Amino acid sequence: MAFLGIEQSLSGRRWIGPDAALERLAEGLAQKSALPLAVARVLAERGIEAGAHEAFLTPRLRDLLPDPLTLRDMETAAERIVAAAVGGQRIAIFADYDVDGGTSAALLLDWLRRQGRDATLYVPDRIDEGYGPNAPAIEALAAAHDLIICVDCGTLSHDALAAAGGRDVIVLDHHLGGETLPPALAVVNPNRADEDGSLGHLCAAGVVFLTLVQAGRVLRRMGRPEPDLLSMLDLVALATVADVAPLVGVNRAFVRTGLAIMARRQRPGLVALSDVARLDGPPNSFHLGFLLGPRINAGGRVGRADLGALCLSATDPVQAGRLAADLDGLNRDRRAIEAAVRDEALAQVEARGDARLSWAAGDGWHPGVVGIVAARVKEASDLPSVVIGIEGGIGKGSARSVPGVDLGRAVQRLAQEGLLLKGGGHAMAAGLTVEAARIPDAMARLADLIERDLSQRSGSRDLRVSGLLEGAGATPQMFRQLEDAGPYGQAAPAPRFAFADQLIDSAATMGDSHLRLSFRSPGGPSLEAVAWGAMNGPLGPALIGAKGRRFHLAGKLELSTWGGRERLRLRLDDAAPV
């Protein structure tokens, strides 16, 4: 039965609420724990029972941190990194150009500096060199360095790493591995084919952090001082959220602890990025994923590939400020390019009408925006999506998936079958290179490969609601308790609440595409709602003239700080007329 009887909302979705069994569990947990029912519902959804709620609400790194040595090649990697650092050897870091790669590189640069050692940073150009290690770059780095550390890449780079010519290479990665490993001294990757997958939720920065934990043990055995690793968790938190890693297990502690450290404003690069992004309060997961992450990515997308890593690793506030300003400007350029490609891609997808895979390809589409456009297409279609830019007869594309569909594995299979020149990734995101003439065949085969996973998804267009909430119950205190049940993100969605029978007091546009509402229950306090991008879909136009009318509203709560004052507002996801 549809929640509040809503079979078709303004955005065309059916609302689904918690089932009776879950509601009973939540009510029982609320009684035993003295937690608000809204918070108890979140815990019940996570399978947390009374007695275990306190440990869940206060995740501690020391309780959740796995033993680094559970990962293969970890001991070899840590010992070699320490030997290079204390032995004065020449070290090069080869990093991917996205947030995970940039933070992973910054972690290593920070740690090495604390050992009195500088390292060479190399980030490949997205357009000229493509994703991952390439033979010319590796050969050049090997000629001038004693150790090369590849972060967030390298697991599938057999030919490129062979170009090291016997120079030691370490791979710290999390992307899906193949049947064989590349020629490297150590490949530390929880998603190697011979790993059990228990740590498969880690992003690359998480893998790097575990490596540094083990390196600390090596230093301790040598009687040398260990760097403070907790202070580095701000970078791990940023990568975990921005790379859409599942917020389960130790990832919860990474993000919770990292956000607290970030709030201290001690890392010049993150301070500068936060300031140009105009963070209006203590950092949270939303800020990491939607304000900081896109700016760091902008360097790799439409500018200099190493800008993000350089900003994150900067020690001089003035230099960090300049780099952050550059990234902010590139992000504005990226948005303009993205908008043009997005419109063309969505038109192709609509015309094609494929019910399994949304894909689009175009000549001259900037390869730096195909990933984010693929994400937008996925959001619009609720299907796995691929967007490909073509240049000189070669297409370079990015793929984004939906929960339950392992797109990375399917793309890797395409590469193995010879339909792609190159391809790989992880469950939710992948990259590929393909001959332009083979794009239709490759996409048809990809649709076939994911069809089984798709068939097992049910109600994917339904809007899931955690329960009803009254305006009087939406308080900053309750919100902070909800935050304790987080962090929220991939595999741990933020609770979405419904406000029933609300009177719209005002509705107005904000900027070009956003909507701002004021609403209340009869006799209750007034609340504000913001619907980002609502004017680009059915929601905004339907609500812009809604003053004086009643609607059911659904969305997620957020706390905004402005001028030193806190206010709770609703990030509106959907609405339905009463």
Backbone torsions as a table, in degrees:
resi	resn	phi	psi	omega
1	MET	NA	135.1	-177.9
2	ALA	-67.9	141.7	179.2
3	PHE	-68.6	130.6	-176.2
4	LEU	58.4	17.4	179.8
5	GLY	72.2	17.2	-175.1
6	ILE	-90.3	102.2	177.5
7	GLU	-88.2	-28.3	179.4
8	GLN	-147.6	108.8	-179.5
9	SER	-81.9	-174.9	176.6
10	LEU	-61.8	-28.5	177.5
11	SER	-94.0	9.3	174.6
12	GLY	82.5	21.7	-176.4
13	ARG	-114.9	153.7	172.3
14	ARG	-90.5	137.3	178.6
15	TRP	-90.7	131.4	-179.9
16	ILE	-120.4	124.8	179.7
17	GLY	-101.0	-179.0	179.2
18	PRO	-65.7	144.6	178.7
19	ASP	-75.5	168.6	-173.6
20	ALA	-61.5	-38.4	-178.9
21	ALA	-65.0	-43.2	178.6
22	LEU	-65.2	-38.9	179.2
23	GLU	-64.2	-39.0	177.5
24	ARG	-64.8	-41.9	177.6
25	LEU	-61.3	-43.6	-179.3
26	ALA	-63.8	-42.9	-179.8
27	GLU	-64.5	-40.2	177.5
28	GLY	-65.2	-41.6	178.6
29	LEU	-65.1	-40.1	178.9
30	ALA	-62.1	-40.3	-179.9
31	GLN	-67.0	-42.7	-175.4
32	LYS	-76.9	-28.7	-173.6
33	SER	-103.7	-10.9	-175.5
34	ALA	62.9	24.0	175.7
35	LEU	-87.5	151.3	172.6
36	PRO	-58.2	147.6	-178.0
37	LEU	-57.7	-37.0	179.9
38	ALA	-60.0	-40.0	178.9
39	VAL	-71.9	-41.9	179.3
40	ALA	-60.5	-34.5	178.0
41	ARG	-62.3	-42.1	178.6
42	VAL	-61.5	-45.8	179.9
43	LEU	-63.6	-41.1	178.8
44	ALA	-62.3	-40.5	177.4
45	GLU	-61.0	-31.1	-179.9
46	ARG	-85.7	-0.9	-179.1
47	GLY	77.9	21.8	-179.1
48	ILE	-89.0	128.1	-179.1
49	GLU	-102.4	163.7	176.1
50	ALA	-58.3	135.5	-176.0
51	GLY	102.2	-29.8	177.0
52	ALA	-102.8	-2.2	-173.3
53	HIS	-69.4	-35.2	-177.5
54	GLU	-65.1	-42.7	178.6
55	ALA	-64.7	-36.4	179.1
56	PHE	-69.2	-40.6	-177.5
57	LEU	-72.7	-19.1	178.0
58	THR	-127.0	67.0	-177.8
59	PRO	-64.7	129.7	-178.5
60	ARG	-112.5	135.0	-177.5
61	LEU	-58.5	-40.9	-176.2
62	ARG	-64.5	-25.1	178.3
63	ASP	-83.8	-29.3	-171.3
64	LEU	-106.0	-14.6	-176.8
65	LEU	-68.0	122.1	178.4
66	PRO	-74.8	160.4	174.2
67	ASP	-69.4	119.1	-179.0
68	PRO	-54.4	-30.3	-176.4
69	LEU	-71.4	-3.8	172.1
70	THR	-69.8	-16.9	177.3
71	LEU	-91.6	135.5	179.9
72	ARG	-62.8	145.4	177.6
73	ASP	69.2	4.5	-176.1
74	MET	-64.2	-45.6	-177.3
75	GLU	-62.0	-43.5	178.9
76	THR	-61.2	-45.8	-178.1
77	ALA	-62.4	-48.8	-177.1
78	ALA	-63.3	-43.4	-179.2
79	GLU	-64.9	-37.7	-179.3
80	ARG	-70.6	-39.0	178.4
81	ILE	-64.1	-44.6	178.6
82	VAL	-62.7	-44.0	179.7
83	ALA	-58.9	-40.8	179.2
84	ALA	-67.8	-39.1	-177.4
85	ALA	-68.7	-47.7	-176.3
86	VAL	-81.0	-18.7	-178.9
87	GLY	-91.8	4.1	177.9
88	GLY	69.6	26.0	-178.5
89	GLN	-80.4	162.0	-179.9
90	ARG	-85.7	123.1	-173.0
91	ILE	-120.1	134.2	174.6
92	ALA	-118.3	139.9	176.8
93	ILE	-114.1	117.9	177.4
94	PHE	-103.0	115.2	-171.8
95	ALA	-123.2	148.8	170.9
96	ASP	-67.5	163.6	-171.9
97	TYR	-93.8	5.4	-179.4
98	ASP	-97.1	-172.8	-176.1
99	VAL	-61.3	-43.9	-178.6
100	ASP	-62.3	-43.2	177.3
101	GLY	-65.5	-43.6	-179.0
102	GLY	-64.5	-43.5	178.9
103	THR	-68.5	-38.4	177.8
104	SER	-60.6	-44.2	177.7
105	ALA	-63.5	-44.3	-179.4
106	ALA	-62.5	-37.7	176.6
107	LEU	-58.7	-48.2	-179.2
108	LEU	-66.6	-42.3	179.0
109	LEU	-61.1	-42.9	178.7
110	ASP	-62.0	-49.4	-178.4
111	TRP	-62.0	-43.3	-179.4
112	LEU	-65.8	-38.5	176.8
113	ARG	-60.2	-37.0	179.0
114	ARG	-69.6	-14.3	172.5
115	GLN	-96.4	7.6	-178.6
116	GLY	74.6	25.7	-174.9
117	ARG	-128.4	128.7	171.6
118	ASP	-92.0	156.3	178.7
119	ALA	-133.5	157.2	175.5
120	THR	-85.0	129.6	176.7
121	LEU	-100.6	129.6	175.7
122	TYR	-130.4	119.9	176.0
123	VAL	-121.3	120.3	-176.0
124	PRO	-67.6	148.2	174.5
125	ASP	-73.8	127.1	-175.7
126	ARG	-57.1	-39.3	-174.5
127	ILE	-82.8	-48.8	-173.9
128	ASP	-78.7	-33.8	-173.1
129	GLU	-113.9	-19.4	-178.9
130	GLY	75.7	-172.0	-177.2
131	TYR	-78.8	141.8	169.4
132	GLY	80.6	176.3	180.0
133	PRO	-60.1	145.0	173.1
134	ASN	-128.1	152.7	-171.3
135	ALA	-58.9	-46.8	-179.0
136	PRO	-59.6	-42.7	-179.0
137	ALA	-66.2	-43.7	-179.3
138	ILE	-65.5	-40.9	178.9
139	GLU	-61.5	-42.9	179.8
140	ALA	-67.0	-41.5	178.6
141	LEU	-66.0	-39.1	-180.0
142	ALA	-64.0	-33.6	-178.9
143	ALA	-68.6	-23.7	-173.8
144	ALA	-116.4	3.0	-176.1
145	HIS	-139.0	158.7	178.4
146	ASP	-92.3	-24.5	-177.3
147	LEU	-144.4	133.4	174.4
148	ILE	-115.4	127.9	177.3
149	ILE	-113.9	116.5	177.1
150	CYS	-94.5	126.0	-179.6
151	VAL	-120.5	134.9	-179.6
152	ASP	63.7	24.8	179.6
153	CYS	-171.2	168.6	171.4
154	GLY	109.6	-18.9	-174.2
155	THR	-62.8	-31.5	-179.0
156	LEU	-107.0	11.7	-171.7
157	SER	-95.3	61.5	-176.0
158	HIS	-62.0	-53.4	-176.3
159	ASP	-66.3	-41.5	-177.9
160	ALA	-63.4	-46.1	-177.8
161	LEU	-71.4	-24.6	175.0
162	ALA	-63.1	-24.9	-179.9
163	ALA	-70.2	-8.5	177.2
164	ALA	-68.2	-15.6	174.2
165	GLY	62.7	36.3	178.9
166	GLY	92.2	-8.1	175.2
167	ARG	-67.5	143.7	-177.5
168	ASP	-63.9	129.6	176.0
169	VAL	-126.8	134.5	173.7
170	ILE	-118.5	134.3	178.3
171	VAL	-111.2	123.0	174.4
172	LEU	-118.5	104.5	-166.2
173	ASP	-146.3	173.1	175.5
174	HIS	-139.3	0.8	-179.9
175	HIS	-73.8	155.6	-177.2
176	LEU	-56.7	133.5	178.7
177	GLY	-93.7	163.3	176.4
178	GLY	-95.5	-167.8	-178.6
179	GLU	-70.6	-27.0	179.2
180	THR	-121.3	156.5	179.6
181	LEU	-98.4	152.1	178.0
182	PRO	-70.9	163.1	-179.9
183	PRO	-73.2	93.6	-177.6
184	ALA	-143.7	155.4	177.3
185	LEU	-63.9	-38.7	-179.8
186	ALA	-150.8	139.7	173.0
187	VAL	-124.7	102.4	179.7
188	VAL	-99.3	110.5	-173.2
189	ASN	-159.1	114.7	-179.6
190	PRO	-65.2	-11.4	179.1
191	ASN	-108.8	21.5	166.6
192	ARG	-60.7	152.8	-179.0
193	ALA	-62.7	-27.2	-178.2
194	ASP	-97.6	11.3	171.4
195	GLU	-91.3	160.3	-178.3
196	ASP	-86.2	-4.4	176.4
197	GLY	81.4	1.8	-177.1
198	SER	-65.9	-23.3	177.0
199	LEU	-112.5	22.9	-178.1
200	GLY	-65.8	-12.1	179.8
201	HIS	-81.7	-6.8	-179.1
202	LEU	-72.5	141.3	167.4
203	CYS	-84.7	178.2	-177.9
204	ALA	-63.3	-39.6	179.3
205	ALA	-62.2	-34.4	174.7
206	GLY	-63.9	-40.6	177.0
207	VAL	-64.3	-43.4	177.9
208	VAL	-60.8	-43.0	-179.8
209	PHE	-61.1	-44.9	177.5
210	LEU	-61.2	-37.8	177.4
211	THR	-62.4	-39.5	178.7
212	LEU	-70.9	-31.1	172.9
213	VAL	-60.9	-46.3	178.8
214	GLN	-67.6	-36.9	176.5
215	ALA	-61.7	-35.0	176.3
216	GLY	-62.5	-38.5	176.3
217	ARG	-62.7	-40.4	178.7
218	VAL	-63.9	-44.2	178.0
219	LEU	-60.5	-39.8	-179.8
220	ARG	-62.7	-41.8	178.6
221	ARG	-63.1	-29.4	-179.7
222	MET	-84.4	-4.6	-177.9
223	GLY	76.6	20.6	179.6
224	ARG	-101.5	152.8	-179.7
225	PRO	-66.9	146.6	179.0
226	GLU	-100.2	134.5	174.5
227	PRO	-64.8	154.6	176.5
228	ASP	-75.4	104.0	-176.9
229	LEU	-78.7	-28.5	-179.1
230	LEU	-58.3	-34.4	-179.0
231	SER	-67.7	-12.2	-179.7
232	MET	-93.0	-3.4	-175.0
233	LEU	-71.4	-13.3	173.5
234	ASP	-60.7	-39.7	178.7
235	LEU	-69.4	-39.9	179.9
236	VAL	-65.0	-40.7	178.2
237	ALA	-61.5	-45.4	179.9
238	LEU	-58.9	-47.0	-179.2
239	ALA	-65.3	-41.8	-176.7
240	THR	-60.4	-43.9	-179.8
241	VAL	-74.6	-48.4	-175.1
242	ALA	-66.0	-29.5	178.8
243	ASP	-88.7	8.1	176.6
244	VAL	56.5	39.9	175.0
245	ALA	-74.1	145.4	179.7
246	PRO	-60.3	131.9	-178.4
247	LEU	-88.8	70.1	178.2
248	VAL	-131.6	163.7	176.3
249	GLY	55.7	-136.5	-176.9
250	VAL	-65.2	-22.5	177.8
251	ASN	-59.9	-33.5	176.4
252	ARG	-61.6	-45.0	-180.0
253	ALA	-68.5	-38.5	176.3
254	PHE	-54.8	-49.3	-174.2
255	VAL	-72.6	-45.2	-179.4
256	ARG	-59.9	-48.4	-179.3
257	THR	-68.1	-41.6	-179.0
258	GLY	-62.3	-39.1	178.0
259	LEU	-64.4	-39.7	178.1
260	ALA	-63.7	-39.4	178.5
261	ILE	-69.1	-41.0	179.0
262	MET	-61.1	-35.4	-179.9
263	ALA	-63.1	-19.8	178.6
264	ARG	-75.9	-12.7	176.2
265	ARG	55.3	54.2	-178.4
266	GLN	-105.3	-16.8	-178.7
267	ARG	-99.0	114.4	-173.0
268	PRO	-54.0	-40.9	-178.2
269	GLY	-64.1	-43.7	179.8
270	LEU	-71.5	-34.3	174.9
271	VAL	-61.5	-47.0	-179.0
272	ALA	-64.5	-41.9	178.6
273	LEU	-66.0	-39.8	178.3
274	SER	-62.6	-37.8	-178.6
275	ASP	-70.7	-42.8	179.8
276	VAL	-70.5	-26.0	177.5
277	ALA	-84.3	-4.6	177.4
278	ARG	58.1	48.6	174.6
279	LEU	-58.3	129.8	-172.7
280	ASP	-102.7	25.0	-179.9
281	GLY	170.1	-171.2	177.3
282	PRO	-57.0	141.8	-176.9
283	PRO	-65.1	146.6	174.3
284	ASN	-137.4	-178.8	-176.4
285	SER	-61.3	-37.0	178.6
286	PHE	-59.8	-44.6	179.2
287	HIS	-59.5	-43.2	-178.4
288	LEU	-62.6	-45.8	-174.0
289	GLY	-79.2	-31.0	-170.4
290	PHE	-117.6	-13.1	178.2
291	LEU	-113.7	-50.0	-178.2
292	LEU	-81.3	-47.5	-177.6
293	GLY	-53.6	-51.4	-179.7
294	PRO	-60.1	-34.5	179.5
295	ARG	-69.4	-40.8	176.9
296	ILE	-64.3	-41.1	-180.0
297	ASN	-66.5	-26.2	-173.1
298	ALA	-59.1	-34.4	178.7
299	GLY	-59.8	-47.0	179.5
300	GLY	-71.1	-26.8	-176.4
301	ARG	-79.3	-50.1	-171.9
302	VAL	-133.8	12.2	-178.8
303	GLY	-140.8	-138.0	176.6
304	ARG	-83.0	128.8	-171.6
305	ALA	-65.7	-28.2	-174.3
306	ASP	-92.7	1.9	-175.3
307	LEU	-61.1	-41.5	-178.4
308	GLY	-61.7	-49.6	-179.9
309	ALA	-64.1	-38.7	179.1
310	LEU	-64.8	-40.4	178.9
311	CYS	-65.6	-46.4	-177.8
312	LEU	-64.7	-29.6	-177.3
313	SER	-97.1	0.3	-177.7
314	ALA	-64.6	141.3	176.8
315	THR	-107.0	-17.5	-179.9
316	ASP	-95.8	120.1	-178.4
317	PRO	-59.0	-34.2	180.0
318	VAL	-66.8	-47.0	177.3
319	GLN	-62.1	-43.0	178.9
320	ALA	-59.7	-40.4	179.0
321	GLY	-62.4	-42.4	178.4
322	ARG	-63.6	-45.0	-179.3
323	LEU	-64.8	-40.8	178.9
324	ALA	-64.2	-40.1	177.8
325	ALA	-63.4	-40.9	176.6
326	ASP	-60.9	-45.0	-179.4
327	LEU	-64.9	-37.7	178.2
328	ASP	-63.3	-42.6	177.0
329	GLY	-64.3	-42.4	177.5
330	LEU	-63.9	-33.7	178.3
331	ASN	-65.2	-37.1	175.7
332	ARG	-64.8	-41.6	176.6
333	ASP	-62.1	-42.2	-179.9
334	ARG	-59.3	-41.2	-179.0
335	ARG	-63.0	-39.3	179.8
336	ALA	-66.1	-45.2	178.6
337	ILE	-63.7	-43.5	-178.8
338	GLU	-59.0	-42.8	-176.6
339	ALA	-60.8	-41.8	-179.4
340	ALA	-66.3	-45.2	179.9
341	VAL	-67.0	-40.2	-179.3
342	ARG	-58.8	-45.0	-178.4
343	ASP	-61.8	-43.6	179.2
344	GLU	-66.4	-41.2	-178.2
345	ALA	-64.8	-44.8	-179.9
346	LEU	-63.4	-35.5	177.4
347	ALA	-64.0	-42.8	177.0
348	GLN	-61.4	-46.2	-178.1
349	VAL	-60.8	-44.7	-179.9
350	GLU	-63.2	-41.3	-179.3
351	ALA	-67.7	-35.0	-177.7
352	ARG	-74.7	-40.7	174.4
353	GLY	66.0	28.9	179.2
354	ASP	-73.1	128.7	-177.5
355	ALA	-87.0	-1.4	-178.2
356	ARG	-111.5	-38.5	-173.3
357	LEU	-142.8	129.9	173.7
358	SER	-97.3	115.9	179.3
359	TRP	-139.0	153.6	-179.9
360	ALA	-152.1	150.4	179.3
361	ALA	-145.3	144.5	-179.0
362	GLY	-153.2	144.5	175.7
363	ASP	-66.9	133.2	175.1
364	GLY	78.5	0.8	176.4
365	TRP	-64.5	129.7	-175.7
366	HIS	-63.5	123.7	-178.1
367	PRO	-64.0	-18.8	180.0
368	GLY	-73.7	-13.8	-178.5
369	VAL	-113.8	-3.3	-175.0
370	VAL	-64.3	-30.8	179.3
371	GLY	-66.5	-48.4	-178.1
372	ILE	-70.9	-32.1	175.1
373	VAL	-67.5	-39.2	175.9
374	ALA	-58.4	-38.6	177.1
375	ALA	-64.4	-40.7	179.1
376	ARG	-66.4	-40.8	178.5
377	VAL	-64.1	-41.4	177.8
378	LYS	-59.7	-44.3	180.0
379	GLU	-62.4	-38.9	-177.3
380	ALA	-73.4	-35.8	-174.1
381	SER	-100.0	-16.9	-173.9
382	ASP	56.5	35.8	177.2
383	LEU	-133.9	154.9	170.3
384	PRO	-53.5	140.1	-171.4
385	SER	-134.1	145.2	176.7
386	VAL	-132.7	132.5	176.1
387	VAL	-127.4	129.7	-171.4
388	ILE	-126.5	127.8	171.5
389	GLY	-98.5	134.0	-175.1
390	ILE	-110.6	133.2	177.6
391	GLU	-145.9	122.7	177.7
392	GLY	61.4	34.7	178.3
393	GLY	80.0	2.6	179.3
394	ILE	-118.5	129.9	178.2
395	GLY	-100.7	132.9	173.9
396	LYS	-118.8	122.1	-172.7
397	GLY	-134.0	168.4	175.5
398	SER	-128.2	147.5	-179.8
399	ALA	-123.9	142.6	176.2
400	ARG	-130.6	138.8	-173.6
401	SER	-110.3	177.2	175.7
402	VAL	-115.9	156.9	-179.8
403	PRO	-53.3	134.5	178.3
404	GLY	95.8	-7.2	-179.5
405	VAL	-120.9	113.6	-179.6
406	ASP	-84.1	90.3	-175.8
407	LEU	-75.5	-33.5	179.8
408	GLY	-59.5	-43.7	179.9
409	ARG	-65.4	-39.4	179.6
410	ALA	-66.0	-41.5	178.1
411	VAL	-64.7	-40.5	177.0
412	GLN	-61.2	-39.3	177.1
413	ARG	-62.6	-41.8	177.3
414	LEU	-57.7	-42.7	179.3
415	ALA	-64.3	-41.5	178.9
416	GLN	-63.0	-33.5	-179.8
417	GLU	-80.8	-4.4	176.1
418	GLY	87.0	5.4	178.9
419	LEU	-79.3	-19.4	176.6
420	LEU	-116.3	151.9	171.0
421	LEU	-74.1	-34.1	-179.9
422	LYS	-161.1	147.5	177.7
423	GLY	-173.5	147.8	178.0
424	GLY	175.3	176.8	179.8
425	GLY	157.0	-148.8	176.4
426	HIS	-131.9	-173.1	-168.5
427	ALA	-55.6	-41.4	-171.8
428	MET	-97.8	-11.9	-176.9
429	ALA	-152.5	146.5	179.9
430	ALA	-153.3	162.0	175.1
431	GLY	-125.5	155.6	-178.5
432	LEU	-153.0	154.3	172.7
433	THR	-127.2	132.4	-171.8
434	VAL	-148.9	145.4	172.6
435	GLU	-65.7	136.7	-175.0
436	ALA	-55.9	-39.7	-177.1
437	ALA	-66.4	-21.1	-176.4
438	ARG	-99.6	2.6	-177.4
439	ILE	-59.1	-50.3	-179.2
440	PRO	-57.4	-43.7	-180.0
441	ASP	-65.4	-41.1	-180.0
442	ALA	-63.9	-41.9	-179.1
443	MET	-69.8	-35.8	176.7
444	ALA	-63.6	-42.4	178.8
445	ARG	-67.4	-38.7	178.2
446	LEU	-61.9	-42.3	177.4
447	ALA	-59.8	-39.7	177.4
448	ASP	-63.6	-40.8	-175.7
449	LEU	-68.1	-30.6	-177.2
450	ILE	-97.4	-2.3	-173.6
451	GLU	-59.3	-41.1	-178.2
452	ARG	-63.2	-46.9	177.9
453	ASP	-58.8	-42.2	-179.3
454	LEU	-63.7	-37.9	-176.9
455	SER	-65.4	-21.2	-179.1
456	GLN	-89.7	-4.7	174.1
457	ARG	-82.0	134.4	178.1
458	SER	-126.8	139.6	177.6
459	GLY	59.9	37.1	-174.1
460	SER	-64.9	-25.7	179.5
461	ARG	-90.6	-2.4	177.2
462	ASP	-67.6	148.1	174.3
463	LEU	-98.8	116.1	-177.5
464	ARG	-88.1	128.5	-177.5
465	VAL	-117.4	133.6	-178.2
466	SER	-77.0	-19.6	179.2
467	GLY	150.5	179.5	179.3
468	LEU	-83.7	150.4	175.4
469	LEU	-141.3	136.4	175.3
470	GLU	-88.7	148.9	179.1
471	GLY	-56.2	-37.7	-179.4
472	ALA	-67.1	-23.3	179.4
473	GLY	-86.4	-9.2	-179.7
474	ALA	-87.0	84.7	-176.5
475	THR	-117.6	156.9	176.0
476	PRO	-56.9	-36.1	178.9
477	GLN	-62.7	-47.3	178.6
478	MET	-63.3	-38.2	179.4
479	PHE	-61.5	-41.8	179.6
480	ARG	-63.4	-35.7	175.7
481	GLN	-66.8	-37.2	174.8
482	LEU	-62.6	-40.6	179.5
483	GLU	-62.6	-33.1	177.9
484	ASP	-63.7	-25.7	177.9
485	ALA	-80.6	-6.1	178.7
486	GLY	-88.6	-159.1	4.9
487	PRO	-72.8	162.0	-176.8
488	TYR	-110.3	147.0	-179.6
489	GLY	165.8	-146.3	-178.7
490	GLN	-56.8	128.6	179.8
491	ALA	69.3	1.6	176.6
492	ALA	-145.1	69.2	-173.9
493	PRO	-64.3	143.6	176.1
494	ALA	-65.8	145.0	179.8
495	PRO	-64.6	139.6	177.2
496	ARG	-113.0	124.5	-177.0
497	PHE	-108.5	149.2	174.5
498	ALA	-103.7	136.1	171.9
499	PHE	-110.5	112.9	-172.0
500	ALA	-87.5	141.7	170.3
501	ASP	53.5	60.1	-177.1
502	GLN	-99.6	138.5	176.5
503	LEU	-88.1	127.1	178.2
504	ILE	-84.9	116.4	179.4
505	ASP	-87.1	-32.1	179.0
506	SER	-157.8	154.7	176.9
507	ALA	-150.6	126.7	-177.5
508	ALA	-150.9	154.5	176.4
509	THR	-76.1	154.7	177.8
510	MET	-133.5	111.0	-171.4
511	GLY	71.6	-152.1	-177.1
512	ASP	-84.1	-32.0	-168.1
513	SER	-132.5	0.7	-174.2
514	HIS	-102.4	162.2	-177.1
515	LEU	-129.0	137.5	175.6
516	ARG	-121.5	131.5	-179.7
517	LEU	-123.0	153.8	165.0
518	SER	-122.1	131.3	-175.7
519	PHE	-144.9	164.5	179.6
520	ARG	-164.2	157.4	166.7
521	SER	-82.7	152.2	177.2
522	PRO	-54.4	121.4	179.8
523	GLY	81.7	-1.3	-177.8
524	GLY	-101.7	175.4	-179.6
525	PRO	-72.4	154.3	178.9
526	SER	-83.4	139.3	176.6
527	LEU	-124.0	153.9	177.1
528	GLU	-102.6	146.1	174.2
529	ALA	-130.0	144.1	175.8
530	VAL	-126.1	130.1	177.7
531	ALA	-117.1	103.2	-176.4
532	TRP	-72.5	130.2	178.1
533	GLY	69.4	13.3	-173.4
534	ALA	-65.2	-27.9	-177.8
535	MET	-73.6	-10.7	176.8
536	ASN	-87.4	-3.7	179.5
537	GLY	-131.5	-164.5	-176.5
538	PRO	-75.5	-22.4	-172.4
539	LEU	-66.3	-50.1	-176.4
540	GLY	-61.6	-54.4	179.7
541	PRO	-57.3	-31.8	-179.4
542	ALA	-74.2	-27.5	-175.6
543	LEU	-100.0	-14.9	-173.4
544	ILE	-62.1	-28.8	178.2
545	GLY	-109.2	29.7	-170.6
546	ALA	-92.4	4.3	-178.0
547	LYS	-54.0	130.0	179.2
548	GLY	87.4	-3.8	179.0
549	ARG	-103.7	165.5	-177.3
550	ARG	-110.2	137.3	180.0
551	PHE	-141.1	151.2	162.7
552	HIS	-83.8	133.2	-178.1
553	LEU	-120.7	145.4	179.1
554	ALA	-137.3	135.5	178.6
555	GLY	-178.2	-170.7	-177.5
556	LYS	-113.2	141.3	-178.9
557	LEU	-79.4	148.0	173.8
558	GLU	-147.7	150.2	-178.7
559	LEU	-105.5	122.2	-179.2
560	SER	-109.4	139.1	176.3
561	THR	-116.4	125.2	-179.7
562	TRP	-144.5	125.1	179.8
563	GLY	62.1	30.4	180.0
564	GLY	80.9	0.2	-179.6
565	ARG	-107.9	139.1	177.9
566	GLU	-96.0	142.1	173.8
567	ARG	-148.2	139.3	178.4
568	LEU	-90.4	136.8	177.0
569	ARG	-139.8	167.0	-178.8
570	LEU	-104.0	126.0	170.7
571	ARG	-87.7	100.2	-168.5
572	LEU	-71.8	127.3	176.7
573	ASP	-102.6	-32.0	-173.8
574	ASP	-164.4	166.1	179.0
575	ALA	-154.1	158.6	177.2
576	ALA	-147.5	137.5	179.3
577	PRO	-65.8	146.1	177.4
578	VAL	-76.5	NA	NA
